[in-house]
Amino acid sequence: MQNKQIVPFLKWPGGKRWLAKKYKEYFPKEYNMYIEPFLGSGAVFFSLQPKEAILSDINKELINLYVIMRDNPKELKGQLVYHQERHTKEHYYKIRDVMLTDNLKCAGRLLYLNRACYNGMYRVNKQGKFNVPIGTKNNFTYDIDQFDQYADCLKHATLICGDFYEIINKAKKNDFIFADPPYATSGKANFTKYNDELFVWQDQLRLHEALVNAKARGAKIVLTNVYCKEIIEMYKNDGFYVHILQRSSNIAGQADKRGKVKELMITSNKKQSKRKEKHE
């Protein structure tokens, strides 16, 4: 399904816009169902625009936003315009601290906070409350004319709030799983504060088990992960192909601490591209 290129409407920690743009040849060209258990900004989904998809995340607010964008884009536009017209420092912190129950208003709140907060971060405290300070941007409605395109792209997607293991278990032969988990290693936590729960090494082991089982069922798999020798060996031992990628990091709070970082691309099949990359 090759339609007009769509840029994700969210900026999300660990987002894969760079991957979808630069390394698309790693993805299978033919598959049945597209399955993404760590949705985030959905950069790969919006790049591929599959005919059928299962999109999932453990973050309830995030999945609610996608559901509202798919089913009620016009109403969501109104929510974002509402916040745009009232945007001040006082309004931002008022909305950041309020707890809502209405799904539409919750979706508008998250989208507004995502665009108005510092560096598009998503971070919550021990009580599960969003606590990112206000950023410097002032235009949050720049793409409201594209909301119908987002909705159209999502209309064939099943959206689920759930654990990644259960979602991966849905994969059948010739389905395509793209897994981009929060990064954690056995020795040191590395960017693991994704929601109000840590993604720990035990979760890496559960993810590995789920993907090994999916591979045995004939699913096609692309996994991105932190550069870690234990992860490399774990997947190589089960017949996966490991590629080392380099990218610029923009996660650090201070610009002078940002730079090139290594990441892993782990696939169930050999890469077809002639591009020269490092392998393990």
N, C-alpha and C positions, 0 to 999 in steps of 0.2 A: 504493500500500500504506500505508494510514493506520492504524497501530497505536498503542499506548501510547507516549508520548514517552519516548525513552531518552537519558539523559545519558551522554556518553562516559566510559569507565572510566579514561581517561588524561588528565592535564593535560600539554600539549605546547607548546613554544615556537611562537608564531604561531598557536595554535589558533583555530578559527573558530566557537566557540559563539555569540559575539555576532552574527556574520553570519547563521548559521542561524536565530537567533531574530528578528532585526530586518529582514533583507532577503530573506526567503524568496521574495518575489514575483519576484525576478530569475531564479529557477530555472524551467526549462520544466516544464509540468505533465504533458506526455506525452513519453515517450522509450522507447527499447528498452533498451539496456545502459547502466548507470551506470558511468563510468570515472573513477577518482581516482588519479593518478600520484604524488601527494605526500601520503600518507595521514595521517601524524601522529596526532592524536587521533581522526580520523574524525568530527568534529562534524557536518559536512554529511551524510555517509552515514547516521549514526544519526538525524538529523533527518528525512531523506527516506525511509529504510528501503525502498530500491528492491527490486524483485523479482529482478533480476539485476545483478550488479556485478563489476567487475574492480578490485581494490584493490591498490595497489602502493606501494612505498617502496624507497629504496636501502639503508635501514637493516635489516640482517639480523636483529638482535635484536628490532626492532619487529615485523617481519613474523612472526617465530617466535612472539612473544607472541600476536598475533592468531590464528595457526593453533591454538595451544594453547587459547586461549579458545573458539574455535569447536568444536574436536574433543574437548577434555578439560576442560570447565569444572569438574567435580567435583574432579579432581586438582589443578587450579590453585588452587581454594579451599584445599585442604590445604596447598599451598606458602605461600600468603599467611598462613594461620593460624599456620603454623610460625614465620614471621618476626615476626608480631605478638606471639606469646608470648615471644619472645626479644629483643624490641626494646630496645636500649640504645645508647648512643653507641658502645660498643665493638663491638657486633654490627653496627651500620650500617657502620662503616668496614671491618670484617672482610669483610662481604659485598660492599661496594663494590670492594674490592681483589682479590677472588678471581676466578679465571677458570674458568668451568664449560664442560662440553661436552654434558651432558645437556639436551635441549631443554626438558623440563618444568621442571627446576631453573633453567635460564636464563630462562625466562618468568617464574617466580616471583620471581627476583632482580630483573628489570627492573621488574616491577609494584611490588614492595616499595620499590625505590630511587626510583621515580617519585613514590611517595606520601610517602616519608620524607625526601626531599631538600629542599633550600631552594627554595621557590617553584615546585616542579614543573618545574625546569629540566632540559634535556638538553644536556650539554656533555662533550666528551671532549678529552683532551690529544693531543699529537703522536703518542703511541703508540697512540691509539685507545681509551684507557681512560677510563671514566666518572670525573669528578673533581669533581662538585658536592658541597659540604659538607652535613652533616645539617641538616634543618629543625627546626621546632618542633612539628609535629603528632605525635600519638601513636595515633590511631585509623586503621587501614589496612584494616579489614575491614567498613567501614560498608555496603558494597553486595554482600556475597557472596551474599545471597539473590537478587540480580539477575543473577548470572553466567549462569544458564540463559537469561535474556532476551537477553543479549549474544550468546550462542552461537546462539540461534534467529535473531537478526537477521543473523548472519554466515553462516548455513548455505548461502545461495545465492550467496555471494561467492567468487570465485576470488582467492586471495591470492598475490601475486608479489613477489619481491625482484628489482628490476631498474631499469634506466635509464628515465627518464620518456619519452624519445624513442621507445623501442620500445613502451612501453605505449600512448602516444597513437596510434601507428601502427595499433593494433588497432581503433580507432574506425571505425565504418561509418555509413552514412546513418541519421539519427534516433537515434543514440547520444548520450548526454549526458556531456561531459567537464567535470569540475570540477577546476581546476588551481590550487593554492595553493602556489607555490614558495617556497623560502627567498629572502628579498629581497636583491637586489644591484643596484647601479647602475654605470654606466660610470665615474663620477667618484669614487665613494667606497663602500667596502664597507659595507653596512647590514644588520646582523643576518644574516650569511651563514654563521656557524659552526654548521651544522646537524648534521652528523655529523663524521667525521674528515676530510672533504674540504670545501673551500670551494665555494659556489655562486657562480660568478664571472660577469662580463658575457657571456663566451662562451656560458655556459649559458642566459642570457636570450635570446641570439640563436638558439640551438638550439631553445629552447622556442617562440619565435615562429614559427620555420620549421615545427615539428611541428604547431602549432595552425592555421597558415594552410593547411597541407595537409589537415588534418582538416576544416576548414571547407569546403574545396573538395569534399570527399567527402560533405558534407551533415550532418556532426556538429553538434550544438548545444553551445555552449561558454560557460562562465563561468570567468573568470580573475580572481584577485585578485593585486595586485602593489603594489610600493612606488610612492609618488607620485614620478614622474620624467618630465620633459618628453620625453626621448628615447624612453621606453617609450610615452608617449601618442601621439607622432607615428608611431612604428613600427607600432602597431596600427591607428590611424586610416587610415593610408595603405593598409591592406589590408582596409578595409571593416568593421572592428569598431566597436562603440559603446563609448565611454569615459565612465564615471561616477566622480565624486569623492565618496568617503565620508569621514566623520570618526568617529573612535572614541577611546575612552580607552585609553592605553597602560599596560600593567603589566609591561613588559619590563625597564625600568631597575631596577637593584639598589636604588636609594634612592628612597623614596616621593616626595620633593620634586622628583625629576627626571622623574616621570611626568606625563602630561598628554594633551591632545588631539593626535592625529596624523592626517594625511591618508593615505588609501590609495586605490588604484584598483580599480574593478570594471569589467572589460572583458568585453563580451558579443558573441556573434555575431549576436544578434537584438535588436531594439529592446525596451526594457523596457515591459511592459504596464501596470505600476502607475501610478496617478495621483499618487503621492508625488512631491514636488518635490525633486530633487537637482541638484547642480551637474554640468554636463557640459563636456567639452572637445571 
